[in-house]
């Protein structure tokens, strides 16, 4: 494990701890306000509805930190982590104050869920990407200094034997394995009749019933696309990719797919309501998917940027 980024890291909690505590704190407050809202029609109901957004976003940020740090075997920069955590709290507090002040003024509570979801999600993901890039640059600088001091090469080839055993060196293979997994599971769901439940799917202005296996197979598309792109770059340009960078890209792609599935499940759970068909998902409601898709694009560009010619 690399040394911590700040000397004060031994006195203050890590950003990952702050994000975990923030998630639990918002969840507890949301539950309490829900209980209070059952016996009163006051501001508690509005706060309970709003606090769902910080719970989801703080939880997403925490899992991103935990997964990325576990995969790259080092801690991310604390300064960026504190900026992400406290910046997100600032947005949350401003929204809570806006709801309270509106209630004190006798005005209807503002609908801030979509705005906070977009603002806090985009801010948090941009800072997180900056954190990953900055941490990687610091690690690369330290590696070059150690290599120069020992008289060795400043960069280690990405395909060095024995590096990161258990994780394929080729990102095309990593994404290809994920593609095969989704295709096989989807094929099983289609072939086995007891598992062949049908789910709603919007198509040309109406909702059709589609086998769940086919929807599961569709989640293989982004992994298949990246597998083909990586394979082409490796074959045509002779590039070798660094394992930490491809790990981050793979994790970001998984998170984006999970967020897309979550949005679909949220829509599908209410599709039986006729009024929901007249209110399709809007861009603001899909801000989480867009933010993660942007993160996937950044991580892919970074993976290509850090690759080497072999």
VOGU-3710 file (C-alpha; in Angstrom, 3 decimals, decimal comma):
1> xxxxxxxxxx> 0,000/0,000/0,000  1,409/3,388/-0,984  1,929/6,041/1,692  -0,996/8,294/2,445  -1,262/11,560/0,547  -1,470/13,877/3,571  0,416/13,974/6,841  -2,881/14,628/8,628  -4,361/11,384/7,329  -3,557/9,663/10,615
11> xxxxxxxxxx> -5,598/12,235/12,569  -8,589/12,598/10,284  -10,759/9,870/8,757  -10,104/8,835/5,184  -12,404/10,122/2,426  -13,746/6,597/2,020  -14,713/6,545/5,710  -16,335/9,966/5,404  -18,373/8,789/2,408  -19,455/5,630/4,239
21> xxxxxxxxxx> -20,493/7,581/7,336  -22,247/10,142/5,123  -24,259/7,405/3,448  -25,327/5,918/6,774  -26,058/9,347/8,275  -28,302/10,396/5,391  -30,022/7,011/5,515  -30,716/7,299/9,257  -32,014/10,861/8,916  -34,183/9,812/5,959
31> xxxxxxxxxx> -35,694/6,946/7,973  -36,358/9,243/10,940  -38,018/11,861/8,744  -40,158/9,164/7,136  -41,354/8,088/10,592  -42,056/11,700/11,547  -43,853/12,290/8,235  -46,350/9,575/9,152  -47,743/11,673/11,979  -47,273/15,130/10,499
41> xxxxxxxxxx> -47,670/16,812/7,144  -44,846/19,267/7,777  -41,412/19,650/6,289  -40,416/16,102/7,294  -42,194/14,655/4,287  -40,300/16,929/1,888  -36,967/16,194/3,556  -37,593/12,451/3,489  -38,275/12,589/-0,240  -35,150/14,662/-0,878
51> xxxxxxxxxx> -32,701/12,689/1,281  -33,025/9,622/-0,939  -30,750/11,365/-3,462  -27,780/11,979/-1,090  -28,074/8,409/0,209  -27,755/6,995/-3,311  -24,949/9,325/-4,394  -22,857/9,041/-1,222  -23,275/5,271/-1,463  -22,185/5,317/-5,109
61> xxxxxxxxxx> -19,102/7,429/-4,308  -18,151/5,120/-1,433  -18,374/1,975/-3,548  -16,353/3,626/-6,305  -13,612/4,439/-3,815  -13,674/0,986/-2,254  -13,606/-0,874/-5,584  -10,943/1,275/-7,258  -8,621/1,265/-4,245  -8,979/-2,506/-3,918
71> xxxxxxxxxx> -8,219/-3,050/-7,601  -5,227/-0,707/-7,920  -3,810/-1,672/-4,498  -3,290/1,883/-3,270  -5,190/4,738/-1,666  -6,421/7,657/-3,720  -5,302/11,205/-3,017  -6,881/12,535/0,184  -7,186/16,143/-0,992  -9,422/15,221/-3,911
81> xxxxxxxxxx> -11,335/12,835/-1,662  -12,056/15,542/0,901  -13,090/17,915/-1,880  -15,541/15,342/-3,230  -17,000/14,489/0,182  -17,303/18,012/1,637  -18,333/19,518/-1,699  -21,161/16,987/-1,900  -22,175/17,824/1,657  -22,208/21,539/0,786
91> xxxxxxxxxx> -24,632/20,861/-2,077  -26,776/18,719/0,221  -26,906/21,327/2,996  -27,779/24,128/0,571  -30,682/22,072/-0,750  -31,883/21,267/2,779  -31,719/24,949/3,735  -33,698/25,868/0,609  -36,440/23,420/1,649  -36,492/24,713/5,253
101> xxxxxxxxxx> -36,526/28,392/4,260  -39,357/27,770/1,782  -41,358/26,090/4,535  -40,709/28,947/6,983  -41,806/31,449/4,340  -45,025/29,534/3,802  -44,112/28,626/0,234  -44,227/25,183/-1,408  -41,008/23,240/-1,057  -38,880/23,432/-4,219
111> xxxxxxxxxx> -38,430/20,260/-6,248  -34,671/19,901/-5,933  -34,213/16,165/-6,375  -33,351/16,257/-10,079  -31,126/19,331/-9,791  -29,190/17,908/-6,835  -28,875/14,535/-8,554  -27,362/16,188/-11,609  -25,160/18,754/-9,830  -23,865/16,484/-7,072
121> xxxxxxxxxx> -23,441/13,516/-9,431  -21,486/15,443/-12,066  -19,369/17,274/-9,472  -18,567/14,073/-7,593  -17,654/12,082/-10,697  -15,439/14,836/-12,133  -13,519/15,129/-8,854  -13,275/11,336/-8,636  -11,822/11,082/-12,149  -9,371/13,866/-11,304
131> xxxxxxxxxx> -8,414/11,974/-8,158  -7,712/8,769/-10,084  -5,644/10,584/-12,733  -3,675/12,589/-10,154  -2,974/9,494/-8,049  -1,811/7,604/-11,115  0,524/10,444/-12,146  2,009/10,567/-8,644  2,576/6,814/-8,665  4,209/7,020/-12,100
141> xxxxxxxxxx> 6,488/9,814/-10,876  7,545/7,823/-7,821  8,194/4,769/-10,000  10,437/6,785/-12,309  12,393/8,186/-9,376  12,927/4,732/-7,897  13,968/3,346/-11,274  16,398/6,226/-11,885  17,905/5,787/-8,429  18,466/2,075/-8,940
151> xxxxxxxxxx> 19,781/2,523/-12,479  16,929/0,564/-13,982  14,434/1,515/-16,683  11,933/4,183/-15,702  8,955/2,283/-17,066  8,133/-1,379/-16,831  6,629/-2,962/-19,931  2,933/-3,635/-19,519  3,385/-7,265/-20,461  6,142/-8,053/-18,022
161> xxxxxxxxxx> 5,985/-11,671/-16,972  4,443/-12,308/-13,589  2,887/-8,833/-13,276  -0,505/-8,865/-11,538  -1,109/-12,603/-11,743  -4,751/-13,567/-12,135  -5,699/-10,502/-14,194  -5,318/-10,804/-17,999  -2,741/-8,451/-19,521  -4,929/-7,835/-22,560
171> xxxxxxxxxx> -7,980/-5,603/-21,922  -9,583/-7,196/-24,972  -9,554/-10,487/-23,063  -10,972/-8,884/-19,913  -13,891/-7,293/-21,735  -14,289/-10,419/-23,870  -14,718/-12,567/-20,763  -17,363/-10,166/-19,429  -19,133/-10,260/-22,807  -19,161/-14,054/-22,789
181> xxxxxxxxxx> -20,515/-14,088/-19,218  -23,506/-11,888/-20,045  -24,196/-13,789/-23,270  -24,097/-17,181/-21,547  -26,316/-16,118/-18,640  -28,751/-14,434/-21,033  -28,812/-17,537/-23,218  -29,625/-19,702/-20,200  -32,477/-17,384/-19,206  -33,877/-17,612/-22,729
191> xxxxxxxxxx> -33,457/-21,391/-23,076  -34,751/-22,501/-19,662  -38,497/-21,957/-19,659  -38,993/-21,661/-15,882  -36,548/-18,740/-15,942  -38,069/-17,128/-19,010  -39,945/-14,257/-17,385  -40,942/-11,361/-19,620  -40,288/-7,709/-18,924  -41,600/-4,463/-20,449
201> xxxxxxxxxx> -39,526/-2,734/-23,103  -40,429/0,544/-24,907  -40,265/0,296/-28,697  -41,598/2,743/-31,322  -44,006/4,467/-28,950  -45,473/1,384/-27,300  -44,398/-1,098/-24,632  -43,653/-4,672/-25,671  -43,073/-7,739/-23,528  -39,544/-9,078/-24,027
211> xxxxxxxxxx> -37,920/-12,151/-22,500  -35,648/-11,180/-19,600  -32,826/-13,174/-21,164  -32,721/-10,885/-24,206  -32,502/-7,804/-21,984  -29,698/-9,479/-20,048  -27,890/-10,199/-23,329  -28,155/-6,526/-24,287  -25,990/-5,591/-21,290  -23,105/-7,370/-23,023
221> xxxxxxxxxx> -23,059/-4,708/-25,762  -20,719/-2,145/-24,097  -18,270/-4,877/-23,063  -18,289/-6,346/-26,570  -17,661/-2,929/-28,137  -14,692/-2,207/-25,888  -13,329/-5,714/-26,414  -13,321/-5,159/-30,185  -11,799/-1,669/-29,851  -9,019/-2,891/-27,574
231> xxxxxxxxxx> -8,368/-5,872/-29,847  -8,068/-3,547/-32,846  -5,679/-1,195/-31,022  -3,516/-4,104/-29,893  -3,412/-5,695/-33,335  -3,212/-2,655/-35,606  -1,108/-0,262/-33,524  0,798/-2,759/-31,398  -0,051/-1,109/-28,082  0,268/-2,801/-24,678
241> xxxxxxxxxx> -2,016/-1,510/-21,921  -1,234/-1,028/-18,251  -3,266/-3,257/-15,974  -4,283/-0,596/-13,370  -5,676/1,667/-16,106  -7,680/-1,140/-17,736  -8,953/-2,244/-14,335  -10,321/1,236/-13,676  -11,938/1,344/-17,119  -13,523/-2,074/-16,593
251> xxxxxxxxxx> -14,871/-1,103/-13,158  -16,320/2,151/-14,513  -18,042/0,211/-17,308  -19,549/-2,221/-14,799  -20,815/0,681/-12,662  -22,350/2,376/-15,712  -24,156/-0,833/-16,698  -25,426/-1,299/-13,131  -26,728/2,286/-13,077  -28,458/1,754/-16,434
261> xxxxxxxxxx> -30,097/-1,416/-15,124  -31,195/0,433/-11,991  -32,855/3,139/-14,071  -34,608/0,503/-16,181  -35,856/-1,337/-13,100  -37,124/1,957/-11,661  -39,118/2,585/-14,842  -40,279/-1,011/-15,272  -41,590/-1,166/-11,707  -44,135/1,555/-12,534
271> xxxxxxxxxx> -44,890/0,824/-16,190  -48,246/-0,797/-15,348  -49,488/2,650/-14,294  -50,965/4,148/-17,502  -49,827/7,646/-16,538  -46,190/6,479/-16,417  -46,286/5,729/-20,128  -47,057/9,379/-20,774  -44,062/10,461/-18,668  -40,959/8,866/-20,162
281> xxxxxxxxxx> -37,538/9,081/-18,571  -36,050/12,544/-19,016  -32,425/13,563/-19,391  -32,306/14,856/-15,802  -33,574/11,518/-14,493  -30,812/9,762/-16,430  -28,096/12,098/-15,157  -26,511/9,262/-13,183  -26,172/7,180/-16,339  -24,740/10,136/-18,263
291> xxxxxxxxxx> -22,250/10,911/-15,498  -21,012/7,320/-15,378  -20,893/7,146/-19,175  -18,656/10,229/-19,078  -16,511/8,482/-16,477  -16,241/5,436/-18,752  -15,133/7,634/-21,650  -12,488/9,380/-19,517  -11,145/6,090/-18,172  -10,948/4,625/-21,688
301> xxxxxxxxxx> -9,034/7,656/-22,970  -6,707/7,395/-19,983  -6,155/3,684/-20,630  -5,188/4,390/-24,247  -3,030/7,388/-23,224  -0,968/5,328/-20,779  -0,455/2,407/-23,177  2,941/1,636/-24,703  4,140/0,513/-28,101  5,636/-2,979/-28,015
//
